[in-house]
Amino acid sequence: MILEVIAAPYFATNCWIFAPTKNSECFIVDPGIDSPNLVSAIQTVLNKHNLKPVATLVTHGHLDHTFSVRPFGNEYGVPTLIHTIDRKLLTDPFRALAADGESRKIMAGLGVSKFEEPDVVREVIDGESFQLAGFDIVVQHAPGHTAGSVLFTVNEEFLVSGDVLFAGAIGRTDLPTGSPSAMRNSLITKILPLNDELIVLPGHGPQTTIGRERLNNPYLQSDFLQSKPERGE
């Protein structure tokens, strides 16, 4: 199996690339922000292994995870898969970002003010399962970071967690469409029941495992999960 990661220059967002072998189909996850986009960096990996992309998966609609979906999807003619609730963020990403946040400043610096969907977009929903490039994918809706955040389980071996779960941390919940109470519920109902052996591939930072996070992540401990969410948390 081939599993590669490209950390985008802005926000160090992880773009994961899955393929069963060299000279095969593949899919990518969360192509982030670069100037002019992340396509060239992804192409370098695809060419190294002679891979043919068949889809882009998006864990949620924040710009640091979606900026390059349109140029990549249109370059290769592949669909972009995103949860129904976050689809609107492909064309209006600032609906889920701070008014004076870093993303706005970066877009201004790059001269980007208009956003369009890729030519082909397919919405995914909670509990949906499908195959891509020979991998079995299961979608779990896990709101909290954004209203349409999802987890992708790959072959019951990997959890692509986006910004729901990191090594030692969780995603912020104070941005528009985020919710501390929804995040707690997602952690309790979607993360904690998972197998300890599951390898977690987060949206930022190093990979980890559910077992490691269950033991060490302060946000998976009962004192946090049973506490009352505070405004702005």
Residue frames as a rotation matrix with the C-alpha (Angstrom) as fourth column:
MET 1
0.567 0.824 0.000 0.00
0.824 -0.567 0.000 0.00
0.000 0.000 -1.000 0.00
ILE 2
-0.551 -0.673 0.494 1.05
0.655 -0.715 -0.244 3.59
0.518 0.189 0.834 -0.66
LEU 3
0.664 0.662 -0.347 0.20
0.745 -0.542 0.389 6.31
0.069 -0.517 -0.853 1.86
GLU 4
-0.493 -0.810 0.316 1.80
0.779 -0.573 -0.254 9.69
0.387 0.121 0.914 1.30
VAL 5
0.522 0.628 -0.577 1.18
0.792 -0.607 0.057 13.05
-0.315 -0.487 -0.815 2.95
ILE 6
-0.354 -0.535 0.767 1.84
0.684 -0.708 -0.178 16.56
0.638 0.461 0.617 1.72
ALA 7
-0.009 0.305 -0.952 1.75
0.855 -0.491 -0.165 19.34
-0.518 -0.816 -0.256 4.31
ALA 8
0.517 0.282 0.808 0.43
0.733 -0.633 -0.249 22.46
0.441 0.721 -0.534 2.57
PRO 9
-0.496 -0.828 0.261 2.60
0.591 -0.543 -0.597 25.56
0.636 -0.142 0.758 3.02
TYR 10
-0.496 0.410 0.765 -0.24
-0.588 -0.807 0.052 27.48
0.639 -0.424 0.642 4.65
PHE 11
0.309 0.633 0.710 -1.50
-0.947 0.135 0.292 26.08
0.089 -0.762 0.641 8.00
ALA 12
-0.729 -0.683 0.047 0.44
-0.684 0.728 -0.040 22.82
-0.007 -0.062 -0.998 7.39
THR 13
0.321 0.913 0.251 -2.77
-0.823 0.400 -0.404 21.05
-0.469 -0.077 0.880 6.41
ASN 14
-0.585 -0.533 0.612 -2.19
-0.248 0.835 0.491 17.37
-0.773 0.135 -0.620 5.66
CYS 15
0.303 0.579 -0.757 -3.15
-0.950 0.116 -0.291 16.24
-0.080 0.807 0.585 2.18
TRP 16
-0.174 -0.312 0.934 -3.27
-0.392 0.892 0.225 12.44
-0.903 -0.327 -0.278 2.31
ILE 17
0.021 0.102 -0.995 -2.79
-0.988 0.155 -0.005 10.28
0.154 0.983 0.104 -0.81
PHE 18
0.024 0.110 0.994 -3.98
-0.473 0.877 -0.085 6.65
-0.881 -0.468 0.073 -0.75
ALA 19
0.215 0.063 -0.975 -3.15
-0.932 0.312 -0.186 4.00
0.292 0.948 0.125 -3.35
PRO 20
0.932 0.160 0.326 -3.06
-0.270 0.905 0.328 0.19
-0.242 -0.394 0.887 -3.16
THR 21
0.307 -0.865 0.397 0.17
0.716 0.485 0.502 -0.11
-0.627 0.130 0.768 -5.16
LYS 22
-0.535 -0.510 -0.674 2.31
-0.229 -0.681 0.696 1.69
-0.813 0.527 0.247 -7.69
ASN 23
-0.966 0.107 -0.235 0.76
-0.228 0.073 0.971 2.05
0.122 0.992 -0.046 -11.17
SER 24
-0.533 0.823 -0.197 -2.76
0.842 0.539 -0.022 2.07
0.088 -0.178 -0.980 -9.73
GLU 25
0.206 0.692 0.692 -5.71
0.308 -0.717 0.626 4.30
0.929 0.084 -0.360 -8.99
CYS 26
-0.720 -0.399 -0.568 -5.60
0.667 -0.171 -0.725 6.55
0.192 -0.901 0.389 -5.94
PHE 27
0.515 0.771 0.375 -7.60
0.588 -0.636 0.499 9.14
0.623 -0.037 -0.781 -4.06
ILE 28
-0.659 -0.722 0.212 -6.53
0.379 -0.562 -0.736 12.26
0.650 -0.405 0.644 -2.19
VAL 29
0.330 0.727 -0.603 -7.86
0.918 -0.100 0.383 13.98
0.218 -0.680 -0.700 0.92
ASP 30
0.786 0.172 -0.593 -8.00
0.461 -0.802 0.379 17.71
-0.411 -0.572 -0.710 1.74
PRO 31
-0.063 -0.813 0.579 -5.76
0.961 -0.206 -0.185 19.49
0.270 0.545 0.794 -0.81
GLY 32
0.372 0.247 -0.895 -4.94
0.769 -0.621 0.148 22.74
-0.519 -0.743 -0.421 0.96
ILE 33
0.972 0.112 -0.208 -3.47
0.033 -0.937 -0.348 26.17
-0.234 0.331 -0.914 0.33
ASP 34
-0.118 -0.991 0.065 -0.39
0.692 -0.034 0.721 26.92
-0.713 0.130 0.689 -1.74
SER 35
0.419 0.207 -0.884 0.42
-0.364 -0.854 -0.372 29.57
-0.832 0.478 -0.282 -4.31
PRO 36
-0.630 0.776 0.042 -1.12
-0.678 -0.575 0.458 29.25
0.379 0.260 0.888 -6.82
ASN 37
0.606 0.770 0.200 -2.44
-0.774 0.511 0.375 25.91
0.186 -0.382 0.905 -5.49
LEU 38
0.090 -0.557 0.826 -1.29
-0.686 0.566 0.456 22.47
-0.722 -0.608 -0.331 -4.27
VAL 39
0.912 0.407 -0.058 -1.74
-0.321 0.618 -0.717 20.68
-0.256 0.673 0.694 -7.60
SER 40
0.423 -0.820 -0.386 1.94
-0.625 0.044 -0.779 20.69
0.656 0.571 -0.494 -8.59
ALA 41
-0.426 -0.587 0.689 3.02
-0.905 0.291 -0.312 19.15
-0.017 -0.756 -0.654 -5.28
ILE 42
0.291 0.613 0.734 0.37
-0.500 0.752 -0.429 16.45
-0.815 -0.243 0.526 -5.60
GLN 43
0.898 0.039 -0.438 1.38
-0.429 0.306 -0.850 15.74
0.101 0.951 0.291 -9.19
THR 44
-0.072 -0.997 -0.026 4.94
-0.906 0.077 -0.416 15.11
0.417 -0.006 -0.909 -8.05
VAL 45
-0.443 -0.017 0.897 3.73
-0.642 0.704 -0.304 12.30
-0.626 -0.710 -0.322 -5.78
LEU 46
0.633 0.746 0.206 1.37
-0.346 0.510 -0.787 10.92
-0.693 0.427 0.581 -8.41
ASN 47
0.680 -0.432 -0.592 4.14
-0.635 0.057 -0.770 10.83
0.367 0.900 -0.235 -11.00
LYS 48
-0.321 -0.853 0.412 6.58
-0.947 0.277 -0.163 9.18
0.025 -0.443 -0.896 -8.57
HIS 49
-0.558 0.182 0.810 4.23
-0.260 0.888 -0.379 6.22
-0.788 -0.422 -0.448 -8.18
ASN 50
-0.942 0.254 -0.220 2.46
-0.201 0.101 0.974 6.46
0.269 0.962 -0.044 -11.57
LEU 51
-0.677 0.723 -0.137 -0.93
0.522 0.341 -0.782 6.93
-0.518 -0.601 -0.609 -9.91
LYS 52
-0.703 0.565 0.432 -4.27
0.230 -0.395 0.890 7.83
0.674 0.724 0.148 -11.44
PRO 53
-0.930 0.366 0.029 -6.55
-0.161 -0.336 -0.928 9.84
-0.330 -0.868 0.372 -9.11
VAL 54
-0.625 0.779 0.047 -10.23
0.569 0.414 0.710 8.92
0.534 0.471 -0.702 -9.02
ALA 55
0.532 0.843 0.081 -11.59
0.541 -0.412 0.734 11.28
0.652 -0.347 -0.675 -6.34
THR 56
-0.664 -0.586 0.465 -10.91
-0.051 -0.585 -0.810 13.96
0.746 -0.561 0.358 -3.76
LEU 57
0.193 0.682 -0.706 -12.31
0.828 0.273 0.490 13.49
0.527 -0.679 -0.512 -0.26
VAL 58
-0.399 -0.234 0.887 -12.94
-0.163 -0.933 -0.320 16.57
0.903 -0.272 0.334 1.88
THR 59
-0.602 0.118 -0.790 -13.23
0.725 0.495 -0.479 16.24
0.334 -0.861 -0.384 5.66
HIS 60
0.214 0.707 -0.674 -14.82
0.782 -0.537 -0.316 19.68
-0.585 -0.460 -0.668 6.06
GLY 61
0.598 0.271 0.754 -15.26
0.779 -0.416 -0.469 22.98
0.186 0.868 -0.460 4.28
HIS 62
0.654 -0.421 -0.629 -12.57
0.087 -0.784 0.615 25.19
-0.752 -0.456 -0.476 5.79
LEU 63
0.877 -0.252 -0.410 -10.37
-0.481 -0.429 -0.764 26.87
0.016 0.867 -0.497 3.19
ASP 64
-0.055 -0.987 0.152 -7.16
-0.966 0.091 0.241 25.28
-0.251 -0.133 -0.959 4.44
HIS 65
-0.396 -0.018 0.918 -8.68
-0.063 0.998 -0.007 21.91
-0.916 -0.060 -0.396 3.46
THR 66
0.381 0.726 0.572 -10.50
0.578 0.296 -0.760 22.90
-0.722 0.621 -0.307 0.26
PHE 67
0.228 -0.234 -0.945 -8.47
-0.373 -0.918 0.138 25.60
-0.899 0.321 -0.297 -1.48
SER 68
-0.611 -0.616 -0.497 -7.06
-0.690 0.108 0.715 23.30
-0.387 0.780 -0.492 -4.17
VAL 69
-0.290 0.533 0.795 -10.08
0.205 0.846 -0.492 21.05
-0.935 0.020 -0.354 -4.74
ARG 70
0.719 0.632 -0.290 -11.28
-0.124 -0.294 -0.948 22.94
-0.684 0.717 -0.133 -7.79
PRO 71
0.263 -0.650 -0.713 -7.96
-0.960 -0.246 -0.130 23.13
-0.091 0.719 -0.689 -9.69
PHE 72
-0.730 -0.548 0.408 -7.14
-0.528 0.832 0.171 19.51
-0.433 -0.091 -0.897 -8.82
GLY 73
-0.123 0.779 0.615 -10.59
0.170 0.627 -0.760 18.14
-0.978 0.011 -0.209 -9.57
ASN 74
0.768 0.461 -0.444 -10.83
-0.291 -0.366 -0.884 19.96
-0.570 0.808 -0.147 -12.85
GLU 75
-0.078 -0.890 -0.449 -7.28
-0.971 -0.033 0.236 19.06
-0.225 0.455 -0.862 -13.89
TYR 76
-0.919 -0.358 0.164 -7.94
-0.340 0.932 0.128 15.34
-0.198 0.061 -0.978 -13.47
GLY 77
-0.379 0.854 -0.357 -11.69
-0.634 0.042 0.772 15.27
0.674 0.519 0.526 -14.06
VAL 78
-0.654 0.104 -0.749 -12.41
0.476 0.827 -0.300 13.63
0.588 -0.553 -0.590 -10.71
PRO 79
0.392 0.889 0.236 -15.30
0.259 -0.353 0.899 14.25
0.883 -0.291 -0.369 -8.29
THR 80
-0.749 -0.476 0.462 -14.98
-0.292 -0.388 -0.874 16.07
0.595 -0.789 0.152 -4.99
LEU 81
0.032 0.741 -0.671 -16.80
0.515 0.563 0.647 14.34
0.856 -0.366 -0.364 -2.12
ILE 82
-0.906 -0.242 0.347 -17.98
-0.116 -0.646 -0.754 16.55
0.406 -0.724 0.558 0.75
HIS 83
-0.644 0.705 -0.297 -20.75
0.698 0.381 -0.607 16.37
-0.315 -0.598 -0.737 3.34
THR 84
0.008 0.785 0.619 -24.05
0.893 -0.284 0.350 17.92
0.450 0.550 -0.703 2.30
ILE 85
0.742 0.364 -0.563 -23.96
0.628 -0.672 0.392 20.56
-0.236 -0.644 -0.727 5.04
ASP 86
0.122 -0.802 -0.584 -20.47
0.204 -0.556 0.806 21.87
-0.971 -0.217 0.096 4.19
ARG 87
-0.031 -0.151 0.988 -20.93
0.978 0.200 0.061 21.89
-0.207 0.968 0.141 0.41
LYS 88
0.850 0.447 0.280 -21.97
0.500 -0.852 -0.156 25.55
0.169 0.273 -0.947 0.48
LEU 89
0.644 -0.665 -0.378 -18.54
-0.033 -0.517 0.855 26.42
-0.764 -0.538 -0.355 1.89
LEU 90
-0.065 -0.661 0.748 -16.93
0.854 0.351 0.385 25.48
-0.517 0.663 0.541 -1.43
THR 91
0.000 0.141 0.990 -18.39
0.799 -0.596 0.085 28.65
0.602 0.791 -0.113 -2.94
ASP 92
0.456 0.182 0.871 -18.62
-0.268 -0.905 0.329 30.76
0.849 -0.384 -0.364 0.22
PRO 93
-0.004 -0.542 -0.840 -15.88
0.599 0.671 -0.436 29.60
0.800 -0.505 0.322 2.62
PHE 94
-0.804 -0.397 0.442 -15.98
-0.051 -0.695 -0.717 32.71
0.592 -0.599 0.538 4.76
ARG 95
0.268 0.944 0.194 -19.36
-0.515 -0.030 0.857 31.63
0.814 -0.329 0.478 6.14
ALA 96
0.889 0.037 -0.457 -17.36
0.292 0.722 0.627 29.37
0.353 -0.691 0.631 8.46
LEU 97
-0.097 -0.988 -0.116 -14.33
0.881 -0.031 -0.472 31.56
0.463 -0.148 0.874 9.15
ALA 98
0.074 0.058 -0.996 -13.57
0.768 -0.640 0.020 34.50
-0.636 -0.766 -0.092 11.43
ALA 99
0.902 0.399 0.166 -14.22
0.414 -0.689 -0.595 37.90
-0.123 0.605 -0.787 9.86
ASP 100
0.721 -0.693 -0.003 -10.70
-0.689 -0.716 -0.110 39.10
0.074 0.082 -0.994 10.63
GLY 101
0.744 -0.360 0.563 -8.97
-0.037 0.819 0.572 35.73
-0.667 -0.446 0.596 10.52
GLU 102
-0.224 -0.972 -0.074 -5.73
-0.271 -0.011 0.963 34.62
-0.936 0.236 -0.261 8.92
SER 103
-0.232 0.171 0.958 -7.47
0.767 0.638 0.071 32.95
-0.599 0.751 -0.279 5.97
ARG 104
0.824 0.565 0.054 -8.90
0.495 -0.668 -0.555 36.26
-0.277 0.484 -0.830 4.77
LYS 105
0.524 -0.702 -0.483 -5.46
-0.490 -0.712 0.503 37.86
-0.697 -0.027 -0.716 4.93
ILE 106
-0.432 -0.692 0.578 -3.91
0.074 0.612 0.788 34.99
-0.899 0.383 -0.213 2.99
MET 107
0.162 0.575 0.802 -6.60
0.898 0.252 -0.362 35.14
-0.410 0.779 -0.475 0.30
ALA 108
0.924 0.139 -0.355 -6.06
0.039 -0.961 -0.275 38.87
-0.379 0.240 -0.894 -0.02
GLY 109
0.098 -0.980 -0.171 -2.33
-0.511 -0.197 0.837 38.29
-0.854 0.006 -0.520 -0.40
LEU 110
-0.571 -0.260 0.779 -2.96
0.392 0.747 0.536 35.67
-0.722 0.611 -0.325 -3.10
GLY 111
-0.813 0.295 -0.502 -5.45
-0.540 -0.706 0.459 37.95
-0.218 0.644 0.733 -4.85
VAL 112
-0.791 0.562 -0.243 -8.30
0.374 0.758 0.534 35.46
0.484 0.331 -0.810 -4.45
SER 113
-0.826 0.550 0.120 -11.77
-0.498 -0.614 -0.613 36.87
-0.263 -0.566 0.781 -3.83
LYS 114
0.183 0.910 -0.372 -14.09
-0.982 0.184 -0.032 34.50
0.039 0.371 0.928 -5.73
PHE 115
-0.718 -0.365 0.593 -14.65
-0.466 0.885 -0.018 30.81
-0.518 -0.289 -0.805 -5.12
GLU 116
0.127 0.735 -0.666 -16.30
-0.966 0.244 0.085 28.21
0.226 0.633 0.741 -7.34
GLU 117
0.543 0.135 0.829 -17.10
-0.418 0.900 0.127 24.54
-0.728 -0.415 0.545 -6.95
PRO 118
-0.751 -0.639 0.165 -15.16
-0.246 0.504 0.828 21.93
-0.612 0.581 -0.536 -8.89
ASP 119
-0.583 0.527 -0.618 -17.01
-0.747 -0.050 0.662 20.76
0.318 0.849 0.423 -11.98
VAL 120
0.068 0.577 -0.814 -18.08
-0.049 0.817 0.575 17.53
0.997 0.001 0.083 -10.26
VAL 121
-0.681 -0.176 0.711 -19.19
-0.693 -0.156 -0.703 17.48
0.234 -0.972 -0.016 -6.62
ARG 122
-0.070 0.669 -0.740 -20.83
0.085 0.743 0.664 14.56
0.994 -0.017 -0.109 -4.84
GLU 123
0.003 0.171 0.985 -22.39
-0.898 -0.434 0.079 14.97
0.441 -0.885 0.152 -1.42
VAL 124
-0.514 -0.168 -0.841 -21.82
0.164 0.943 -0.289 12.31
0.842 -0.287 -0.457 1.25
ILE 125
0.313 0.702 0.640 -23.90
-0.666 -0.318 0.675 11.59
0.677 -0.637 0.368 4.33
ASP 126
-0.238 -0.381 0.893 -23.51
-0.953 0.269 -0.139 9.86
-0.188 -0.885 -0.427 7.68
GLY 127
0.123 0.245 0.962 -23.16
-0.348 0.918 -0.189 6.10
-0.929 -0.312 0.198 7.46
GLU 128
0.852 0.179 -0.491 -22.53
-0.515 0.119 -0.849 6.03
-0.094 0.977 0.193 3.72
SER 129
0.093 -0.847 0.523 -20.02
-0.120 0.512 0.851 3.48
-0.988 -0.142 -0.053 2.43
PHE 130
0.949 0.119 -0.293 -18.38
-0.295 0.005 -0.955 3.09
-0.113 0.993 0.040 -0.95
GLN 131
0.427 -0.843 0.326 -15.19
0.694 0.537 0.479 1.93
-0.579 0.022 0.815 -2.66
LEU 132
0.903 -0.293 -0.314 -12.44
-0.417 -0.770 -0.483 4.12
-0.100 0.567 -0.817 -4.11
ALA 133
0.178 -0.920 -0.348 -9.26
-0.856 0.029 -0.517 2.82
0.486 0.390 -0.782 -5.74
GLY 134
-0.057 -0.148 -0.987 -9.88
0.037 0.988 -0.150 -0.56
0.998 -0.045 -0.051 -4.14
PHE 135
-0.966 -0.257 -0.034 -10.35
0.060 -0.094 -0.994 0.83
0.252 -0.962 0.106 -0.62
ASP 136
-0.038 0.961 -0.274 -13.51
0.810 0.190 0.555 0.48
0.586 -0.201 -0.785 1.47
ILE 137
-0.882 -0.227 0.413 -14.58
0.037 -0.907 -0.419 3.90
0.470 -0.354 0.808 2.75
VAL 138
0.009 0.888 -0.459 -17.13
0.942 0.146 0.301 4.61
0.335 -0.435 -0.836 5.48
VAL 139
-0.476 -0.075 0.876 -18.38
0.054 -0.997 -0.056 8.14
0.878 0.020 0.478 6.25
GLN 140
-0.052 0.492 -0.869 -19.26
0.992 0.123 0.011 9.32
0.112 -0.862 -0.495 9.74
HIS 141
0.263 0.225 0.938 -20.75
0.197 -0.964 0.176 12.77
0.944 0.139 -0.298 10.27
ALA 142
0.060 -0.364 -0.930 -18.91
0.992 0.128 0.014 14.34
0.114 -0.923 0.368 13.23
PRO 143
0.430 0.177 0.886 -19.96
0.318 -0.948 0.035 17.99
0.845 0.266 -0.463 13.63
GLY 144
0.694 -0.203 -0.691 -18.33
0.662 -0.198 0.723 20.36
-0.283 -0.959 -0.003 16.08
HIS 145
-0.453 -0.860 -0.233 -15.40
0.555 -0.477 0.681 21.83
-0.697 0.179 0.694 14.20
THR 146
-0.829 0.457 -0.321 -17.79
-0.557 -0.631 0.540 22.69
0.044 0.627 0.778 11.38
ALA 147
0.015 0.939 0.345 -21.41
-0.815 0.211 -0.540 21.64
-0.580 -0.273 0.768 10.99
GLY 148
0.848 0.349 -0.399 -20.50
-0.530 0.605 -0.594 19.30
0.034 0.715 0.698 8.15
SER 149
-0.201 -0.974 0.107 -17.26
-0.979 0.202 0.001 17.77
-0.023 -0.105 -0.994 9.43
VAL 150
0.863 0.445 -0.239 -16.85
-0.460 0.888 -0.010 14.07
0.207 0.119 0.971 8.70
LEU 151
-0.069 -0.822 0.565 -14.57
-0.659 0.463 0.593 11.16
-0.749 -0.331 -0.574 9.51
PHE 152
0.526 0.156 -0.836 -13.51
-0.769 0.506 -0.389 8.73
0.363 0.848 0.386 6.79
THR 153
0.255 -0.433 0.865 -12.64
-0.484 0.717 0.502 5.19
-0.837 -0.546 -0.027 7.84
VAL 154
0.281 -0.288 -0.915 -10.45
-0.932 0.145 -0.332 3.43
0.229 0.946 -0.228 5.25
ASN 155
-0.001 -0.241 -0.970 -10.37
-0.280 0.932 -0.231 -0.39
0.960 0.272 -0.068 5.18
GLU 156
0.911 0.402 -0.095 -11.18
0.003 0.224 0.975 -0.43
0.413 -0.888 0.203 8.91
GLU 157
0.283 -0.904 -0.321 -7.49
0.938 0.331 -0.105 0.36
0.201 -0.271 0.941 9.38
PHE 158
-0.814 -0.570 0.115 -7.18
0.555 -0.820 -0.138 4.14
0.173 -0.048 0.984 9.04
LEU 159
0.353 0.864 -0.360 -9.30
0.883 -0.435 -0.177 7.00
-0.310 -0.256 -0.916 10.35
VAL 160
-0.586 -0.402 0.704 -8.99
0.618 -0.783 0.067 10.20
0.524 0.474 0.707 8.34
SER 161
-0.127 0.539 -0.833 -10.08
0.977 -0.079 -0.200 12.53
-0.174 -0.839 -0.516 11.11
GLY 162
0.268 0.202 0.942 -9.77
0.521 -0.853 0.034 15.98
0.810 0.481 -0.334 9.56
ASP 163
-0.590 -0.454 0.668 -9.89
-0.240 -0.691 -0.682 18.57
0.771 -0.563 0.298 12.34
VAL 164
0.636 0.772 -0.002 -12.07
-0.297 0.247 0.922 16.50
0.712 -0.586 0.387 14.67
LEU 165
0.942 -0.328 0.074 -9.17
0.086 0.447 0.890 14.70
-0.325 -0.832 0.450 16.33
PHE 166
0.487 -0.872 -0.059 -5.44
-0.554 -0.256 -0.792 15.43
0.675 0.418 -0.607 16.45
ALA 167
0.030 -0.597 -0.802 -2.55
0.631 0.634 -0.448 13.85
0.775 -0.492 0.396 18.33
GLY 168
-0.631 -0.321 -0.706 -3.15
0.775 -0.240 -0.584 15.27
0.019 -0.916 0.400 21.80
ALA 169
-0.807 0.338 -0.484 -5.83
-0.193 -0.926 -0.324 17.74
-0.558 -0.168 0.813 20.78
ILE 170
-0.047 0.814 0.579 -9.09
0.872 0.317 -0.374 18.39
-0.488 0.487 -0.724 18.95
GLY 171
-0.487 -0.086 0.869 -10.18
0.704 -0.627 0.333 21.03
0.516 0.774 0.366 16.44
ARG 172
-0.978 0.130 -0.163 -11.33
-0.012 -0.816 -0.578 24.46
-0.208 -0.563 0.800 17.56
THR 173
-0.404 0.909 0.102 -15.06
0.915 0.399 0.068 24.98
0.021 0.121 -0.992 17.98
ASP 174
-0.170 0.296 -0.940 -15.33
0.489 -0.803 -0.341 28.78
-0.856 -0.517 -0.008 18.15
LEU 175
-0.954 -0.167 -0.250 -15.56
-0.127 -0.529 0.839 29.55
-0.272 0.832 0.483 14.43
PRO 176
-0.176 0.944 -0.279 -18.91
-0.934 -0.250 -0.256 30.03
-0.311 0.215 0.926 12.63
THR 177
0.430 0.544 -0.720 -20.79
-0.658 0.735 0.162 26.68
0.618 0.404 0.674 12.33
GLY 178
-0.586 -0.640 -0.497 -18.57
-0.030 0.629 -0.776 25.21
0.810 -0.440 -0.388 15.07
SER 179
0.463 0.783 0.416 -20.12
-0.570 -0.096 0.816 23.98
0.679 -0.615 0.402 18.31
PRO 180
-0.562 -0.694 0.450 -18.50
-0.784 0.275 -0.556 22.85
0.262 -0.666 -0.699 21.59
SER 181
-0.038 0.617 0.786 -21.52
-0.701 0.544 -0.461 20.72
-0.712 -0.569 0.412 22.50
ALA 182
0.866 0.328 -0.377 -21.62
-0.499 0.521 -0.693 19.11
-0.031 0.788 0.615 19.05
MET 183
0.035 -0.938 -0.346 -17.89
-0.692 0.227 -0.686 18.37
0.721 0.263 -0.641 19.29
ARG 184
-0.537 -0.187 0.823 -18.33
-0.801 0.418 -0.428 16.69
-0.264 -0.889 -0.374 22.65
ASN 185
0.456 0.798 0.394 -21.14
-0.562 0.601 -0.568 14.58
-0.690 0.037 0.723 21.25
SER 186
0.730 -0.252 -0.635 -19.01
-0.550 0.335 -0.765 13.61
0.405 0.908 0.106 18.23
LEU 187
-0.369 -0.922 0.115 -16.13
-0.791 0.246 -0.560 12.61
0.488 -0.297 -0.821 20.48
ILE 188
-0.393 0.283 0.875 -18.42
-0.712 0.509 -0.484 10.51
-0.582 -0.813 0.001 22.68
THR 189
0.489 0.786 0.378 -20.51
-0.344 0.572 -0.745 8.87
-0.802 0.234 0.550 19.96
LYS 190
0.952 -0.095 -0.292 -18.11
-0.271 0.187 -0.944 8.69
0.144 0.978 0.153 17.00
ILE 191
0.128 -0.991 -0.036 -14.52
-0.716 -0.067 -0.695 8.64
0.686 0.114 -0.719 18.35
LEU 192
-0.241 -0.303 0.922 -14.66
-0.947 0.283 -0.155 6.74
-0.214 -0.910 -0.355 21.64
PRO 193
0.637 0.527 0.563 -16.37
-0.440 0.848 -0.296 3.61
-0.634 -0.059 0.771 20.21
LEU 194
0.682 -0.386 -0.622 -13.59
-0.605 0.180 -0.776 3.12
0.411 0.905 -0.110 17.63
ASN 195
0.863 -0.411 -0.294 -11.02
0.464 0.874 0.142 0.34
0.199 -0.259 0.945 17.91
ASP 196
0.696 -0.651 -0.304 -7.77
-0.057 -0.472 0.880 1.21
-0.716 -0.594 -0.366 19.68
GLU 197
-0.088 -0.807 0.584 -5.72
0.602 0.424 0.677 -0.15
-0.794 0.411 0.448 16.76
LEU 198
0.686 0.424 0.591 -7.21
0.726 -0.354 -0.590 2.30
-0.041 0.834 -0.551 14.27
ILE 199
-0.446 -0.892 -0.076 -4.49
0.854 -0.449 0.261 4.58
-0.267 0.051 0.962 12.85
VAL 200
0.583 0.680 -0.445 -5.54
0.575 -0.732 -0.366 8.22
-0.575 -0.042 -0.817 12.97
LEU 201
-0.457 -0.634 0.624 -4.54
0.887 -0.374 0.270 10.47
0.062 0.677 0.733 10.06
PRO 202
0.146 0.581 -0.801 -5.40
0.687 -0.642 -0.340 14.01
-0.712 -0.501 -0.493 11.22
GLY 203
0.830 0.265 0.490 -5.82
0.543 -0.582 -0.605 17.23
0.125 0.769 -0.627 9.28
HIS 204
0.522 -0.725 0.450 -2.73
-0.560 -0.689 -0.460 18.70
0.643 -0.012 -0.765 10.96
GLY 205
0.127 -0.580 0.805 0.22
-0.970 0.098 0.224 17.19
-0.209 -0.809 -0.550 12.77
PRO 206
-0.759 -0.606 -0.238 1.49
-0.642 0.758 0.116 13.62
0.110 0.241 -0.964 13.10
GLN 207
0.070 0.753 -0.655 -0.49
-0.380 0.627 0.680 10.43
0.922 0.201 0.330 12.84
THR 208
-0.601 -0.152 0.785 -1.51
-0.798 0.173 -0.578 8.61
-0.048 -0.973 -0.225 15.99
THR 209
-0.737 0.446 -0.507 -3.86
0.232 0.872 0.431 5.82
0.635 0.200 -0.747 17.08
ILE 210
0.265 0.905 0.333 -7.23
-0.268 -0.262 0.927 5.75
0.926 -0.335 0.173 18.80
GLY 211
0.584 -0.066 -0.809 -5.71
0.664 0.613 0.428 3.77
0.468 -0.787 0.402 21.66
ARG 212
-0.512 -0.849 -0.133 -2.98
0.809 -0.424 -0.406 6.34
0.289 -0.315 0.904 22.22
GLU 213
-0.634 0.328 0.701 -5.48
-0.183 -0.944 0.276 9.20
0.752 0.046 0.658 22.15
ARG 214
0.462 0.839 -0.289 -7.90
0.084 0.283 0.955 7.38
0.883 -0.465 0.060 24.43
LEU 215
0.340 -0.433 -0.835 -5.14
0.919 0.342 0.196 7.23
0.201 -0.834 0.514 27.05
ASN 216
-0.431 -0.814 -0.389 -3.37
0.863 -0.498 0.087 10.55
-0.265 -0.298 0.917 26.55
ASN 217
-0.601 0.225 0.767 -5.64
0.368 -0.774 0.515 13.06
0.710 0.592 0.382 24.80
PRO 218
-0.958 0.195 -0.210 -7.09
0.133 -0.346 -0.929 15.38
-0.254 -0.918 0.306 27.48
TYR 219
-0.535 0.792 -0.294 -10.18
-0.840 -0.537 0.081 15.96
-0.094 0.290 0.952 25.35
LEU 220
-0.126 0.489 -0.863 -11.11
-0.364 0.787 0.498 12.29
0.923 0.377 0.079 25.44
GLN 221
-0.886 -0.205 -0.415 -11.13
0.303 0.420 -0.855 12.12
0.350 -0.884 -0.310 29.24
SER 222
-0.114 0.958 -0.262 -14.33
0.916 0.203 0.346 12.11
0.385 -0.201 -0.901 31.26
ASP 223
-0.190 0.041 -0.981 -13.61
0.698 -0.697 -0.164 15.39
-0.690 -0.716 0.104 33.05
PHE 224
-0.881 -0.098 -0.463 -13.69
-0.226 -0.773 0.593 17.22
-0.416 0.627 0.659 29.72
LEU 225
-0.828 0.554 -0.082 -16.45
0.146 0.354 0.924 15.21
0.541 0.753 -0.374 28.06
GLN 226
-0.104 0.830 -0.548 -18.76
0.940 0.262 0.219 15.58
0.326 -0.493 -0.807 31.05
SER 227
-0.609 -0.164 -0.776 -18.06
0.516 -0.825 -0.231 19.27
-0.602 -0.541 0.587 31.62
LYS 228
0.540 0.840 -0.058 -20.33
0.563 -0.412 -0.716 22.02
-0.625 0.354 -0.695 30.38
PRO 229
-0.055 -0.580 0.813 -19.05
0.972 -0.219 -0.090 23.65
0.230 0.785 0.575 27.20
GLU 230
-0.007 -0.033 -0.999 -17.98
0.497 -0.868 0.025 27.24
-0.868 -0.496 0.022 27.69
ARG 231
0.925 0.381 0.013 -18.64
0.220 -0.506 -0.834 29.94
-0.311 0.774 -0.552 25.16
GLY 232
0.686 -0.666 -0.293 -15.69
-0.719 -0.557 -0.416 30.38
0.114 0.496 -0.861 22.81
GLU 233
0.317 -0.582 0.749 -14.10
-0.392 0.638 0.663 27.10
-0.863 -0.504 -0.026 23.82
